[in-house]
Amino acid sequence: MIKLGLLLLVLPLFVLMGVYFWELNDVRACQLDGGHWDYIESVCRDAPQPFVSWLQRSPLLVNGGMLLSVVGLVMCMVGLYVKRAK
């Protein structure tokens, strides 16, 4: 139970950070070229675009990842609390 809990605790965080930094790379490349990033369409535009947070654009990914991490934390706590059967 502890191994699965640790996997659920850590893996969603790495996935979220990977997706976030993937998009951040595209945003920075667009800004360095003198453009403005359109967060809704995920394209570089010439005119300024409004900022739309990542939570508003993909709530299932963010909330689901955090929920899986909390489930993993609870599984780790239960696995450490329950005595092993001999």
GIRABEL-V972243 format. One line per field, one symbol per residue. phi: phi as a letter, one per 20 degrees, with the letter a starting at -180 (. if undefined). psi: psi as a letter, one per 20 degrees, with the letter a starting at -180 (. if undefined). A space follows every 50 residues. Layout:
phi->???
psi->???
This chain:
phi->.ffffffffegfffffffffffffffffffffeneceeffelceceegcf ecffffecfffffffffffffffffffffffffffe
psi->hgghghghggghghgghghghghhghgggghhijappohgilqprhqqqq ppqhhhhmhggghgghghhgghgghggghhgpqqp.
